[in-house]
């Protein structure tokens, strides 16, 4: 699979998906051998989940509400989870919408994104609703919505599955403090630190933890923690994060210097041009696709259940579905 990008005059990039000049750079192709599928319930669930988000109050400005309507986050859910039933698709869609809304309100907000303090002070209330059996959400709209999602995830998951999800959510929340501290200190993180934290800051682990929950099966603990399966989760998370950085760079570089973007990190610490950094991200993508294939082959040599194979396929759907969504959504277009 190749991203549909046409290089125009003087290196400009023309996207046939938007009909607009997106940047002065050529976005490298991201070959991906995994299947491209879409959930049959995508349109309805997208509408219902957006209505839930708009009614929640987490989007406090009409312009923000319209941005989310145009972004159609439901199609990310549908492309990354093409086989789950509609009730599970709706739960996933609401969770993804919560993550994007939280990201915009805190991590990307002009008021709070550059200061570690406000995010740090918001975390205890969010942790309380993840941990308490009967939490009191107070008047914080994000806490209220997270409380609702916490109970919904708990009702359809085993205690072990729920704990996996809850742990990854906690890691994601604390990672936002790291990003805010970097902005506050005007720091572009080093490559090693960034590669470790990028797996967490994008909240991808929180989504991968729900693959078997939404699919109606359970990956046993010994399989979940097997080195091959752990490696596949990590590689998928890397691919999703790096691809997102590459595809969103043209838009992100217009604000915050795209500080938390692999393209910027490579440029800053390798002293290379933007185009060279983008090409390096594409090479990293290709190498990780090969690594995923090798680990998948290793899993197939010992995996004896359909649940393991279904989970690996779920990871593949996430990698490919994310690319498909990102090349189409207004959220990542530099207009």
C-alpha positions in Angstrom: 0.0 0.0 0.0 1.3 3.5 -0.8 0.0 6.8 0.3 -1.4 8.8 -2.5 0.8 11.8 -2.6 1.9 13.7 -5.7 4.9 16.0 -5.7 4.3 19.2 -7.5 6.4 22.1 -8.6 9.3 23.2 -6.3 8.8 20.1 -4.1 5.2 21.0 -3.0 3.0 18.1 -2.1 -0.5 17.9 -3.6 -2.9 15.6 -1.9 -5.7 14.3 -4.1 -7.6 13.6 -1.0 -8.0 17.3 -0.1 -7.2 19.0 -3.4 -4.8 21.3 -1.4 -1.1 22.0 -1.2 -0.1 20.5 2.1 3.6 21.4 2.5 6.8 22.0 0.7 8.0 18.5 1.3 7.5 15.1 -0.4 5.9 12.7 2.1 7.6 9.3 1.6 5.5 6.3 0.8 4.6 3.9 3.7 4.3 0.4 2.3 1.9 -1.7 4.4 1.0 -5.3 3.5 -1.8 -5.6 6.0 -5.4 -5.8 4.9 -7.5 -2.6 4.6 -11.1 -3.2 5.9 -13.9 -1.0 7.2 -16.5 -1.9 9.8 -20.0 -2.1 8.3 -21.4 0.0 11.2 -19.0 2.9 10.7 -21.4 5.6 9.6 -24.0 5.1 12.3 -21.6 4.6 15.1 -19.6 7.7 14.1 -22.8 9.8 14.3 -23.9 8.4 17.6 -20.5 8.8 19.2 -20.0 12.3 18.0 -23.4 13.2 19.4 -22.3 11.7 22.8 -19.1 13.7 22.7 -20.9 17.0 21.7 -23.4 16.5 24.5 -20.7 15.7 27.1 -19.5 19.3 27.3 -15.8 18.3 26.9 -15.8 20.4 23.6 -16.4 23.9 25.0 -16.3 25.9 21.8 -18.4 25.7 18.7 -15.4 25.8 16.4 -13.9 22.8 18.3 -17.2 20.9 17.9 -17.2 21.5 14.2 -13.5 20.4 14.0 -14.4 17.1 15.6 -17.4 16.7 13.3 -15.3 17.1 10.2 -12.5 14.8 11.6 -14.9 11.9 11.8 -13.0 9.9 14.4 -15.5 7.1 13.9 -13.8 6.1 10.7 -10.5 5.6 12.7 -12.4 3.2 14.9 -14.1 1.5 12.0 -10.8 1.0 10.1 -8.8 -0.2 13.0 -11.6 -2.5 14.3 -13.4 -3.7 11.1 -14.9 -6.9 12.5 -16.2 -6.0 16.0 -20.0 -5.8 16.6 -21.7 -2.4 16.8 -22.0 -2.1 20.5 -18.3 -2.7 20.9 -17.5 -0.4 18.1 -19.5 2.3 19.9 -17.6 1.8 23.1 -14.3 2.0 21.3 -15.4 5.1 19.4 -16.4 6.9 22.6 -13.0 6.0 24.1 -11.1 7.3 21.1 -13.2 10.5 21.2 -12.4 11.0 24.9 -8.7 10.6 24.1 -8.8 13.2 21.2 -10.9 15.6 23.3 -8.5 15.3 26.3 -5.5 15.8 24.0 -6.9 19.0 22.6 -8.1 20.3 26.0 -4.8 19.6 27.8 -1.8 18.5 25.8 -2.5 20.7 22.8 -4.2 23.6 24.5 -2.5 27.0 24.4 -3.6 27.5 28.0 -2.3 24.2 29.5 -0.2 22.3 27.0 3.0 24.3 27.7 2.7 24.0 31.5 3.2 20.8 33.5 1.3 22.1 36.5 -2.3 22.1 35.2 -2.0 18.6 33.8 -0.4 17.3 37.0 -3.2 18.7 39.0 -5.8 17.2 36.8 -4.4 13.7 37.0 -5.5 12.7 40.6 -9.2 13.1 39.9 -8.8 11.0 36.7 -6.9 8.3 38.6 -9.6 8.2 41.3 -12.3 7.2 38.8 -10.1 4.5 37.4 -9.3 3.0 40.8 -12.4 3.5 43.0 -15.2 1.0 42.8 -17.8 3.9 43.3 -15.9 7.1 42.4 -17.4 10.5 42.8 -16.6 12.4 39.6 -17.4 15.9 40.8 -18.1 18.6 38.2 -15.1 17.9 35.9 -16.6 16.9 32.6 -13.6 14.8 31.6 -13.7 12.9 34.9 -17.4 12.3 34.5 -17.0 10.9 31.0 -14.0 8.8 32.1 -16.1 7.4 34.9 -18.8 6.4 32.5 -16.2 4.7 30.2 -14.5 3.0 33.1 -17.8 1.2 34.0 -18.6 0.4 30.4 -15.2 -1.2 29.9 -15.4 -3.1 33.2 -18.8 -4.6 32.3 -17.6 -6.2 29.1 -14.1 -7.3 30.2 -12.5 -9.8 32.6 -10.8 -8.4 35.7 -7.4 -9.1 33.9 -8.5 -7.3 30.7 -9.8 -4.4 32.6 -6.6 -4.0 34.6 -4.5 -4.1 31.4 -6.6 -1.2 30.0 -6.6 0.8 33.3 -2.8 0.5 33.6 -2.2 1.8 30.1 -4.5 4.7 30.7 -2.5 5.7 33.8 0.7 5.5 31.9 -0.8 7.7 29.2 -1.9 10.4 31.7 1.5 10.6 33.4 3.2 10.8 29.9 1.3 14.0 29.3 3.2 15.6 32.1 6.4 14.7 30.4 5.3 16.4 27.2 4.1 19.5 29.0 7.4 19.7 30.9 9.3 19.6 27.6 7.2 22.4 26.2 7.7 24.4 29.4 11.4 24.1 29.2 11.5 24.5 25.4 13.1 21.1 25.0 13.1 18.8 22.0 13.6 15.4 23.6 16.5 13.1 22.5 15.9 10.3 20.1 16.2 7.5 22.7 13.8 9.2 25.2 11.4 10.0 22.4 11.2 6.5 21.1 10.4 5.2 24.6 7.8 7.8 25.4 6.1 8.0 21.9 4.7 4.5 22.6 2.9 6.0 25.6 2.1 9.6 24.8 -0.1 8.6 21.8 -2.4 6.5 24.0 -2.1 3.6 21.4 -1.4 1.0 24.2 -4.8 1.9 25.7 -6.5 1.0 22.4 -4.5 -2.1 21.8 -5.5 -3.3 25.3 -9.1 -3.3 24.1 -8.7 -5.4 21.0 -9.6 -8.7 22.6 -12.3 -7.1 24.8 -14.1 -5.7 21.7 -13.5 -8.9 19.8 -15.3 -10.9 22.4 -12.4 -13.2 23.3 -9.6 -13.2 25.9 -5.8 -13.4 25.4 -4.5 -15.4 28.3 -2.0 -13.8 30.7 0.9 -16.1 29.7 0.3 -15.2 26.0 -0.2 -11.5 26.6 3.2 -11.4 28.4 5.0 -13.7 26.0 8.1 -11.9 24.6 6.9 -12.4 21.0 3.4 -11.0 21.7 4.9 -8.1 23.7 7.3 -7.4 20.8 4.4 -7.3 18.3 2.5 -4.8 20.5 5.6 -2.6 20.7 6.3 -2.8 17.0 2.6 -2.0 16.2 2.7 0.9 18.6 5.9 2.2 17.0 4.5 2.0 13.5 1.3 3.9 14.5 3.2 6.6 16.3 5.9 7.1 13.7 3.4 7.0 10.8 1.3 9.6 12.7 4.3 11.9 13.1 5.2 11.7 9.5 1.6 12.2 8.2 0.8 15.0 10.6 4.2 16.8 10.4 3.1 19.4 7.8 0.3 20.5 10.1 2.1 20.2 13.4 5.1 22.3 12.3 2.9 25.3 12.1 2.6 25.3 15.9 4.7 24.3 18.9 7.6 23.6 16.5 6.3 20.1 16.2 8.4 19.4 19.3 7.0 16.0 19.9 7.3 14.6 16.4 9.9 12.1 15.3 10.7 14.2 12.2 11.7 17.1 14.4 13.6 15.0 16.9 15.7 13.5 14.1 16.3 16.9 12.5 17.3 18.4 15.9 19.7 15.8 17.0 21.1 14.5 13.7 21.5 17.9 12.1 19.8 16.9 8.9 17.2 18.5 6.6 13.5 18.0 7.1 13.3 15.9 3.9 16.1 13.7 5.1 14.4 13.2 8.5 11.1 12.3 6.8 12.9 9.8 4.6 14.5 8.3 7.7 11.1 7.9 9.4 10.0 6.0 6.3 13.0 3.8 6.5 12.2 3.1 10.2 8.7 2.2 9.1 9.9 -0.3 6.5 12.3 -1.9 9.0 9.5 -2.3 11.6 7.2 -3.8 9.0 9.8 -6.5 8.4 10.3 -6.9 12.2 6.6 -7.4 12.6 6.5 -10.1 10.0 9.4 -11.9 11.6 7.8 -11.8 15.0 4.4 -12.9 13.6 6.1 -15.9 12.0 7.6 -16.8 15.4 4.2 -16.5 17.1 2.6 -18.8 14.5 5.2 -21.5 15.3 3.9 -21.8 18.9 0.4 -20.2 19.0 -2.2 -22.9 19.2 -5.4 -20.9 19.6 -7.5 -18.8 17.3 -7.5 -16.0 20.0 -3.8 -15.4 19.5 -4.1 -15.2 15.7 -7.1 -12.9 16.1 -5.1 -10.6 18.3 -2.2 -10.4 15.9 -4.7 -9.6 13.1 -6.1 -6.9 15.3 -2.7 -5.3 15.5 -2.4 -5.4 11.7 -5.8 -3.8 11.4 -4.6 -1.0 13.7 -1.4 -0.3 11.7 -3.1 -0.2 8.3 -6.4 1.4 9.5 -4.5 4.2 11.1 -2.7 5.0 7.8 -5.9 4.9 5.9 -7.7 7.2 8.3 -4.8 9.7 8.7 -4.5 10.3 4.9 -8.2 11.2 4.8 -9.1 12.9 8.1 -9.2 16.7 8.3 -7.5 16.4 11.7 -4.2 15.7 9.9 -4.5 17.9 6.9 -2.4 21.1 6.7 -4.9 23.4 5.0 
